[in-house]
Amino acid sequence: MTHTSPSSTEPSLDPLLKSPPALSFRRAGESDLTELVRLRDDAARWQIERGIDQWKPGELGPEHFGARLRAGEVWIATAGRVPGPGSCGGTTSRPGASSRRWRAMSTG
């Protein structure tokens, strides 16, 4: 299932990018745990570099993300066509979110 990003009048961060890449959404699995922890830690380091005292690297590990994904609460968005480590463009974890909405996204 693929959703295409909406057009934007804002300039692209990549001057060679002619159109926004397609975004694909899928439910996270056990094999994504390392990537989920890496993304969270990268975001925490990004905040710290900007003086934001909120998340800490290492604060949430595989146990946390494993419990969340087994509850069906973690989804991964990838941009473009190259899956694999480092290709994840973002995640979302919505405890108690409507599973009907997410099921609709995963089936198109």
N, CA, C and O atoms as a GROMACS GRO file, in nm:
protein
  432
    1MET      N    1   0.083  -0.115   0.000
    1MET     CA    2   0.000   0.000   0.000
    1MET      C    3   0.089   0.123   0.000
    1MET      O    4   0.183   0.132   0.079
    2THR      N    5   0.060   0.217  -0.087
    2THR     CA    6   0.141   0.338  -0.099
    2THR      C    7   0.050   0.459  -0.101
    2THR      O    8  -0.052   0.460  -0.170
    3HIS      N    9   0.087   0.558  -0.026
    3HIS     CA   10   0.021   0.688  -0.030
    3HIS      C   11   0.123   0.789  -0.081
    3HIS      O   12   0.239   0.785  -0.040
    4THR      N   13   0.083   0.878  -0.168
    4THR     CA   14   0.174   0.979  -0.221
    4THR      C   15   0.162   1.106  -0.138
    4THR      O   16   0.052   1.148  -0.102
    5SER      N   17   0.276   1.165  -0.109
    5SER     CA   18   0.278   1.290  -0.033
    5SER      C   19   0.206   1.398  -0.112
    5SER      O   20   0.214   1.401  -0.234
    6PRO      N   21   0.135   1.487  -0.042
    6PRO     CA   22   0.069   1.597  -0.112
    6PRO      C   23   0.171   1.695  -0.169
    6PRO      O   24   0.282   1.707  -0.117
    7SER      N   25   0.133   1.764  -0.274
    7SER     CA   26   0.220   1.867  -0.330
    7SER      C   27   0.236   1.979  -0.230
    7SER      O   28   0.148   2.002  -0.147
    8SER      N   29   0.344   2.048  -0.239
    8SER     CA   30   0.371   2.157  -0.146
    8SER      C   31   0.430   2.273  -0.223
    8SER      O   32   0.501   2.254  -0.323
    9THR      N   33   0.402   2.394  -0.176
    9THR     CA   34   0.461   2.512  -0.237
    9THR      C   35   0.594   2.546  -0.171
    9THR      O   36   0.665   2.635  -0.217
   10GLU      N   37   0.627   2.474  -0.062
   10GLU     CA   38   0.754   2.498   0.005
   10GLU      C   39   0.867   2.438  -0.077
   10GLU      O   40   0.850   2.334  -0.140
   11PRO      N   41   0.984   2.505  -0.078
   11PRO     CA   42   1.096   2.450  -0.154
   11PRO      C   43   1.143   2.318  -0.093
   11PRO      O   44   1.136   2.299   0.029
   12SER      N   45   1.189   2.229  -0.177
   12SER     CA   46   1.239   2.100  -0.133
   12SER      C   47   1.374   2.118  -0.065
   12SER      O   48   1.452   2.206  -0.101
   13LEU      N   49   1.402   2.033   0.034
   13LEU     CA   50   1.533   2.034   0.097
   13LEU      C   51   1.638   1.978   0.001
   13LEU      O   52   1.756   2.010   0.014
   14ASP      N   53   1.596   1.896  -0.093
   14ASP     CA   54   1.685   1.837  -0.192
   14ASP      C   55   1.658   1.905  -0.326
   14ASP      O   56   1.553   1.880  -0.386
   15PRO      N   57   1.749   1.990  -0.376
   15PRO     CA   58   1.723   2.063  -0.499
   15PRO      C   59   1.707   1.972  -0.621
   15PRO      O   60   1.652   2.016  -0.722
   16LEU      N   61   1.755   1.847  -0.614
   16LEU     CA   62   1.743   1.755  -0.726
   16LEU      C   63   1.609   1.680  -0.725
   16LEU      O   64   1.574   1.615  -0.823
   17LEU      N   65   1.536   1.689  -0.615
   17LEU     CA   66   1.409   1.620  -0.603
   17LEU      C   67   1.302   1.694  -0.682
   17LEU      O   68   1.268   1.808  -0.649
   18LYS      N   69   1.250   1.632  -0.785
   18LYS     CA   70   1.151   1.696  -0.873
   18LYS      C   71   1.010   1.684  -0.818
   18LYS      O   72   0.928   1.773  -0.840
   19SER      N   73   0.980   1.577  -0.748
   19SER     CA   74   0.849   1.560  -0.686
   19SER      C   75   0.867   1.483  -0.556
   19SER      O   76   0.965   1.409  -0.540
   20PRO      N   77   0.774   1.500  -0.463
   20PRO     CA   78   0.789   1.428  -0.336
   20PRO      C   79   0.786   1.277  -0.358
   20PRO      O   80   0.710   1.229  -0.442
   21PRO      N   81   0.867   1.203  -0.284
   21PRO     CA   82   0.865   1.057  -0.299
   21PRO      C   83   0.735   1.000  -0.244
   21PRO      O   84   0.673   1.058  -0.155
   22ALA      N   85   0.695   0.887  -0.297
   22ALA     CA   86   0.578   0.818  -0.244
   22ALA      C   87   0.610   0.767  -0.104
   22ALA      O   88   0.721   0.722  -0.076
   23LEU      N   89   0.513   0.777  -0.016
   23LEU     CA   90   0.528   0.723   0.119
   23LEU      C   91   0.454   0.591   0.127
   23LEU      O   92   0.342   0.578   0.080
   24SER      N   93   0.518   0.493   0.189
   24SER     CA   94   0.455   0.364   0.214
   24SER      C   95   0.444   0.347   0.364
   24SER      O   96   0.536   0.381   0.438
   25PHE      N   97   0.331   0.293   0.409
   25PHE     CA   98   0.307   0.270   0.550
   25PHE      C   99   0.287   0.121   0.571
   25PHE      O  100   0.220   0.053   0.493
   26ARG      N  101   0.348   0.071   0.679
   26ARG     CA  102   0.326  -0.068   0.716
   26ARG      C  103   0.338  -0.083   0.867
   26ARG      O  104   0.403  -0.003   0.934
   27ARG      N  105   0.274  -0.186   0.917
   27ARG     CA  106   0.284  -0.214   1.060
   27ARG      C  107   0.425  -0.264   1.090
   27ARG      O  108   0.479  -0.347   1.017
   28ALA      N  109   0.484  -0.215   1.197
   28ALA     CA  110   0.618  -0.257   1.237
   28ALA      C  111   0.617  -0.402   1.284
   28ALA      O  112   0.517  -0.450   1.337
   29GLY      N  113   0.728  -0.470   1.264
   29GLY     CA  114   0.743  -0.608   1.310
   29GLY      C  115   0.866  -0.623   1.397
   29GLY      O  116   0.943  -0.529   1.414
   30GLU      N  117   0.883  -0.741   1.451
   30GLU     CA  118   0.998  -0.769   1.539
   30GLU      C  119   1.131  -0.736   1.472
   30GLU      O  120   1.224  -0.692   1.539
   31SER      N  121   1.140  -0.756   1.341
   31SER     CA  122   1.265  -0.729   1.270
   31SER      C  123   1.297  -0.579   1.262
   31SER      O  124   1.407  -0.542   1.221
   32ASP      N  125   1.203  -0.493   1.301
   32ASP     CA  126   1.222  -0.348   1.297
   32ASP      C  127   1.273  -0.290   1.428
   32ASP      O  128   1.298  -0.170   1.436
   33LEU      N  129   1.287  -0.372   1.531
   33LEU     CA  130   1.321  -0.319   1.664
   33LEU      C  131   1.449  -0.236   1.664
   33LEU      O  132   1.452  -0.128   1.724
   34THR      N  133   1.554  -0.284   1.600
   34THR     CA  134   1.680  -0.209   1.598
   34THR      C  135   1.660  -0.073   1.532
   34THR      O  136   1.711   0.028   1.582
   35GLU      N  137   1.587  -0.069   1.422
   35GLU     CA  138   1.562   0.056   1.350
   35GLU      C  139   1.477   0.151   1.434
   35GLU      O  140   1.500   0.272   1.433
   36LEU      N  141   1.378   0.099   1.506
   36LEU     CA  142   1.294   0.183   1.590
   36LEU      C  143   1.374   0.248   1.702
   36LEU      O  144   1.359   0.367   1.729
   37VAL      N  145   1.460   0.170   1.765
   37VAL     CA  146   1.545   0.225   1.872
   37VAL      C  147   1.640   0.330   1.814
   37VAL      O  148   1.659   0.436   1.873
   38ARG      N  149   1.700   0.300   1.698
   38ARG     CA  150   1.792   0.395   1.634
   38ARG      C  151   1.722   0.527   1.602
   38ARG      O  152   1.776   0.634   1.629
   39LEU      N  153   1.603   0.518   1.545
   39LEU     CA  154   1.529   0.640   1.511
   39LEU      C  155   1.498   0.724   1.635
   39LEU      O  156   1.514   0.846   1.634
   40ARG      N  157   1.455   0.658   1.742
   40ARG     CA  158   1.421   0.729   1.866
   40ARG      C  159   1.545   0.794   1.924
   40ARG      O  160   1.540   0.909   1.968
   41ASP      N  161   1.657   0.720   1.927
   41ASP     CA  162   1.780   0.776   1.981
   41ASP      C  163   1.832   0.891   1.894
   41ASP      O  164   1.882   0.990   1.948
   42ASP      N  165   1.821   0.878   1.762
   42ASP     CA  166   1.861   0.988   1.673
   42ASP      C  167   1.777   1.113   1.700
   42ASP      O  168   1.830   1.224   1.703
   43ALA      N  169   1.648   1.094   1.719
   43ALA     CA  170   1.560   1.208   1.748
   43ALA      C  171   1.597   1.271   1.883
   43ALA      O  172   1.594   1.393   1.897
   44ALA      N  173   1.631   1.188   1.981
   44ALA     CA  174   1.671   1.239   2.112
   44ALA      C  175   1.800   1.321   2.100
   44ALA      O  176   1.811   1.428   2.159
   45ARG      N  177   1.897   1.270   2.023
   45ARG     CA  178   2.022   1.345   2.004
   45ARG      C  179   1.996   1.477   1.931
   45ARG      O  180   2.056   1.580   1.963
   46TRP      N  181   1.907   1.475   1.832
   46TRP     CA  182   1.871   1.596   1.758
   46TRP      C  183   1.814   1.701   1.855
   46TRP      O  184   1.850   1.818   1.847
   47GLN      N  185   1.727   1.658   1.946
   47GLN     CA  186   1.670   1.751   2.044
   47GLN      C  187   1.780   1.808   2.133
   47GLN      O  188   1.784   1.929   2.156
   48ILE      N  189   1.866   1.725   2.184
   48ILE     CA  190   1.973   1.769   2.274
   48ILE      C  191   2.063   1.872   2.205
   48ILE      O  192   2.100   1.972   2.265
   49GLU      N  193   2.098   1.846   2.077
   49GLU     CA  194   2.182   1.939   2.001
   49GLU      C  195   2.117   2.077   1.989
   49GLU      O  196   2.187   2.176   1.968
   50ARG      N  197   1.986   2.084   2.001
   50ARG     CA  198   1.914   2.211   1.988
   50ARG      C  199   1.867   2.266   2.122
   50ARG      O  200   1.786   2.359   2.128
   51GLY      N  201   1.919   2.208   2.229
   51GLY     CA  202   1.886   2.258   2.362
   51GLY      C  203   1.749   2.216   2.412
   51GLY      O  204   1.697   2.276   2.506
   52ILE      N  205   1.691   2.115   2.351
   52ILE     CA  206   1.559   2.067   2.393
   52ILE      C  207   1.580   1.955   2.494
   52ILE      O  208   1.641   1.853   2.462
   53ASP      N  209   1.531   1.974   2.615
   53ASP     CA  210   1.548   1.875   2.721
   53ASP      C  211   1.420   1.794   2.734
   53ASP      O  212   1.335   1.821   2.819
   54GLN      N  213   1.407   1.693   2.646
   54GLN     CA  214   1.285   1.612   2.647
   54GLN      C  215   1.320   1.464   2.642
   54GLN      O  216   1.308   1.395   2.743
   55TRP      N  217   1.363   1.414   2.528
   55TRP     CA  218   1.399   1.273   2.514
   55TRP      C  219   1.547   1.253   2.541
   55TRP      O  220   1.627   1.344   2.521
   56LYS      N  221   1.582   1.132   2.586
   56LYS     CA  222   1.722   1.098   2.612
   56LYS      C  223   1.759   0.972   2.532
   56LYS      O  224   1.680   0.878   2.527
   57PRO      N  225   1.878   0.970   2.469
   57PRO     CA  226   1.922   0.848   2.401
   57PRO      C  227   1.924   0.731   2.499
   57PRO      O  228   1.968   0.747   2.613
   58GLY      N  229   1.879   0.615   2.455
   58GLY     CA  230   1.877   0.497   2.540
   58GLY      C  231   1.759   0.488   2.634
   58GLY      O  232   1.743   0.390   2.706
   59GLU      N  233   1.675   0.590   2.635
   59GLU     CA  234   1.561   0.595   2.726
   59GLU      C  235   1.458   0.485   2.695
   59GLU      O  236   1.401   0.426   2.787
   60LEU      N  237   1.435   0.459   2.567
   60LEU     CA  238   1.341   0.355   2.526
   60LEU      C  239   1.414   0.254   2.440
   60LEU      O  240   1.471   0.289   2.337
   61GLY      N  241   1.411   0.130   2.482
   61GLY     CA  242   1.485   0.026   2.411
   61GLY      C  243   1.393  -0.074   2.343
   61GLY      O  244   1.274  -0.049   2.327
   62PRO      N  245   1.451  -0.186   2.302
   62PRO     CA  246   1.374  -0.288   2.231
   62PRO      C  247   1.254  -0.341   2.310
   62PRO      O  248   1.152  -0.376   2.252
   63GLU      N  249   1.266  -0.346   2.443
   63GLU     CA  250   1.154  -0.395   2.525
   63GLU      C  251   1.032  -0.305   2.508
   63GLU      O  252   0.920  -0.353   2.490
   64HIS      N  253   1.055  -0.174   2.513
   64HIS     CA  254   0.946  -0.078   2.498
   64HIS      C  255   0.881  -0.092   2.360
   64HIS      O  256   0.759  -0.106   2.350
   65PHE      N  257   0.962  -0.087   2.256
   65PHE     CA  258   0.908  -0.092   2.120
   65PHE      C  259   0.847  -0.228   2.089
   65PHE      O  260   0.749  -0.237   2.016
   66GLY      N  261   0.906  -0.335   2.145
   66GLY     CA  262   0.849  -0.468   2.126
   66GLY      C  263   0.709  -0.478   2.182
   66GLY      O  264   0.619  -0.533   2.117
   67ALA      N  265   0.688  -0.426   2.302
   67ALA     CA  266   0.554  -0.428   2.362
   67ALA      C  267   0.456  -0.345   2.280
   67ALA      O  268   0.342  -0.385   2.259
   68ARG      N  269   0.502  -0.229   2.232
   68ARG     CA  270   0.414  -0.141   2.153
   68ARG      C  271   0.377  -0.205   2.019
   68ARG      O  272   0.262  -0.197   1.975
   69LEU      N  273   0.475  -0.270   1.954
   69LEU     CA  274   0.443  -0.328   1.823
   69LEU      C  275   0.357  -0.452   1.838
   69LEU      O  276   0.273  -0.479   1.752
   70ARG      N  277   0.376  -0.530   1.944
   70ARG     CA  278   0.290  -0.647   1.966
   70ARG      C  279   0.146  -0.605   1.994
   70ARG      O  280   0.053  -0.681   1.971
   71ALA      N  281   0.128  -0.484   2.045
   71ALA     CA  282  -0.006  -0.429   2.067
   71ALA      C  283  -0.062  -0.368   1.939
   71ALA      O  284  -0.175  -0.318   1.938
   72GLY      N  285   0.016  -0.371   1.830
   72GLY     CA  286  -0.031  -0.317   1.702
   72GLY      C  287  -0.029  -0.166   1.695
   72GLY      O  288  -0.103  -0.106   1.617
   73GLU      N  289   0.055  -0.103   1.776
   73GLU     CA  290   0.054   0.042   1.788
   73GLU      C  291   0.164   0.113   1.711
   73GLU      O  292   0.168   0.236   1.710
   74VAL      N  293   0.255   0.040   1.645
   74VAL     CA  294   0.368   0.104   1.580
   74VAL      C  295   0.361   0.081   1.429
   74VAL      O  296   0.352  -0.033   1.383
   75TRP      N  297   0.366   0.190   1.355
   75TRP     CA  298   0.364   0.187   1.210
   75TRP      C  299   0.489   0.257   1.158
   75TRP      O  300   0.542   0.348   1.223
   76ILE      N  301   0.536   0.214   1.042
   76ILE     CA  302   0.657   0.270   0.982
   76ILE      C  303   0.622   0.332   0.848
   76ILE      O  304   0.548   0.273   0.768
   77ALA      N  305   0.675   0.451   0.824
   77ALA     CA  306   0.662   0.517   0.694
   77ALA      C  307   0.797   0.517   0.626
   77ALA      O  308   0.897   0.555   0.687
   78THR      N  309   0.801   0.474   0.501
   78THR     CA  310   0.924   0.480   0.424
   78THR      C  311   0.899   0.565   0.301
   78THR      O  312   0.791   0.564   0.243
   79ALA      N  313   1.002   0.639   0.262
   79ALA     CA  314   0.992   0.725   0.145
   79ALA      C  315   1.075   0.664   0.034
   79ALA      O  316   1.188   0.621   0.056
   80GLY      N  317   1.020   0.662  -0.084
   80GLY     CA  318   1.094   0.608  -0.197
   80GLY      C  319   1.075   0.459  -0.212
   80GLY      O  320   0.981   0.401  -0.158
   81ARG      N  321   1.166   0.398  -0.286
   81ARG     CA  322   1.149   0.257  -0.323
   81ARG      C  323   1.254   0.163  -0.265
   81ARG      O  324   1.253   0.045  -0.298
   82VAL      N  325   1.343   0.212  -0.181
   82VAL     CA  326   1.452   0.127  -0.133
   82VAL      C  327   1.427   0.089   0.012
   82VAL      O  328   1.460   0.166   0.102
   83PRO      N  329   1.368  -0.031   0.037
   83PRO     CA  330   1.348  -0.073   0.176
   83PRO      C  331   1.478  -0.122   0.237
   83PRO      O  332   1.574  -0.153   0.166
   84GLY      N  333   1.481  -0.129   0.367
   84GLY     CA  334   1.597  -0.184   0.436
   84GLY      C  335   1.643  -0.091   0.546
   84GLY      O  336   1.586   0.017   0.564
   85PRO      N  337   1.747  -0.131   0.619
   85PRO     CA  338   1.797  -0.049   0.730
   85PRO      C  339   1.832   0.092   0.684
   85PRO      O  340   1.897   0.111   0.581
   86GLY      N  341   1.787   0.188   0.759
   86GLY     CA  342   1.816   0.328   0.727
   86GLY      C  343   1.717   0.392   0.631
   86GLY      O  344   1.725   0.512   0.607
   87SER      N  345   1.623   0.314   0.576
   87SER     CA  346   1.529   0.371   0.480
   87SER      C  347   1.402   0.420   0.546
   87SER      O  348   1.318   0.484   0.482
   88CYS      N  349   1.386   0.390   0.673
   88CYS     CA  350   1.265   0.430   0.745
   88CYS      C  351   1.261   0.581   0.757
   88CYS      O  352   1.356   0.643   0.807
   89GLY      N  353   1.151   0.640   0.712
   89GLY     CA  354   1.136   0.785   0.717
   89GLY      C  355   1.068   0.835   0.842
   89GLY      O  356   1.073   0.954   0.871
   90GLY      N  357   1.006   0.747   0.916
   90GLY     CA  358   0.939   0.789   1.038
   90GLY      C  359   0.855   0.676   1.094
   90GLY      O  360   0.830   0.576   1.028
   91THR      N  361   0.814   0.695   1.218
   91THR     CA  362   0.728   0.596   1.282
   91THR      C  363   0.618   0.670   1.356
   91THR      O  364   0.628   0.790   1.381
   92THR      N  365   0.516   0.598   1.390
   92THR     CA  366   0.414   0.653   1.476
   92THR      C  367   0.370   0.545   1.572
   92THR      O  368   0.356   0.428   1.534
   93SER      N  369   0.348   0.582   1.693
   93SER     CA  370   0.298   0.490   1.795
   93SER      C  371   0.181   0.559   1.861
   93SER      O  372   0.197   0.663   1.926
   94ARG      N  373   0.065   0.501   1.846
   94ARG     CA  374  -0.056   0.563   1.898
   94ARG      C  375  -0.128   0.468   1.993
   94ARG      O  376  -0.218   0.396   1.950
   95PRO      N  377  -0.090   0.466   2.121
   95PRO     CA  378  -0.160   0.379   2.215
   95PRO      C  379  -0.309   0.409   2.215
   95PRO      O  380  -0.351   0.524   2.229
   96GLY      N  381  -0.389   0.305   2.198
   96GLY     CA  382  -0.533   0.321   2.200
   96GLY      C  383  -0.591   0.384   2.075
   96GLY      O  384  -0.710   0.414   2.071
   97ALA      N  385  -0.509   0.404   1.971
   97ALA     CA  386  -0.559   0.465   1.848
   97ALA      C  387  -0.657   0.371   1.780
   97ALA      O  388  -0.653   0.250   1.802
   98SER      N  389  -0.741   0.426   1.699
   98SER     CA  390  -0.839   0.347   1.626
   98SER      C  391  -0.768   0.253   1.529
   98SER      O  392  -0.708   0.298   1.432
   99SER      N  393  -0.774   0.123   1.556
   99SER     CA  394  -0.709   0.027   1.466
   99SER      C  395  -0.781   0.024   1.331
   99SER      O  396  -0.720  -0.013   1.231
  100ARG      N  397  -0.907   0.061   1.328
  100ARG     CA  398  -0.981   0.063   1.201
  100ARG      C  399  -0.917   0.162   1.104
  100ARG      O  400  -0.904   0.132   0.986
  101ARG      N  401  -0.876   0.279   1.153
  101ARG     CA  402  -0.813   0.379   1.067
  101ARG      C  403  -0.682   0.326   1.011
  101ARG      O  404  -0.655   0.341   0.892
  102TRP      N  405  -0.599   0.263   1.096
  102TRP     CA  406  -0.470   0.213   1.051
  102TRP      C  407  -0.487   0.095   0.957
  102TRP      O  408  -0.410   0.081   0.861
  103ARG      N  409  -0.585   0.009   0.981
  103ARG     CA  410  -0.611  -0.103   0.890
  103ARG      C  411  -0.649  -0.049   0.753
  103ARG      O  412  -0.608  -0.104   0.651
  104ALA      N  413  -0.727   0.059   0.749
  104ALA     CA  414  -0.767   0.118   0.622
  104ALA      C  415  -0.645   0.170   0.547
  104ALA      O  416  -0.638   0.157   0.424
  105MET      N  417  -0.549   0.229   0.617
  105MET     CA  418  -0.428   0.279   0.553
  105MET      C  419  -0.345   0.165   0.496
  105MET      O  420  -0.287   0.179   0.389
  106SER      N  421  -0.340   0.052   0.566
  106SER     CA  422  -0.254  -0.057   0.522
  106SER      C  423  -0.314  -0.135   0.406
  106SER      O  424  -0.243  -0.207   0.336
  107THR      N  425  -0.442  -0.122   0.384
  107THR     CA  426  -0.506  -0.195   0.275
  107THR      C  427  -0.538  -0.106   0.156
  107THR      O  428  -0.587  -0.153   0.054
  108GLY      N  429  -0.509   0.024   0.169
  108GLY     CA  430  -0.529   0.116   0.059
  108GLY      C  431  -0.664   0.170   0.065
  108GLY      O  432  -0.703   0.250  -0.019
   0.00000   0.00000   0.00000
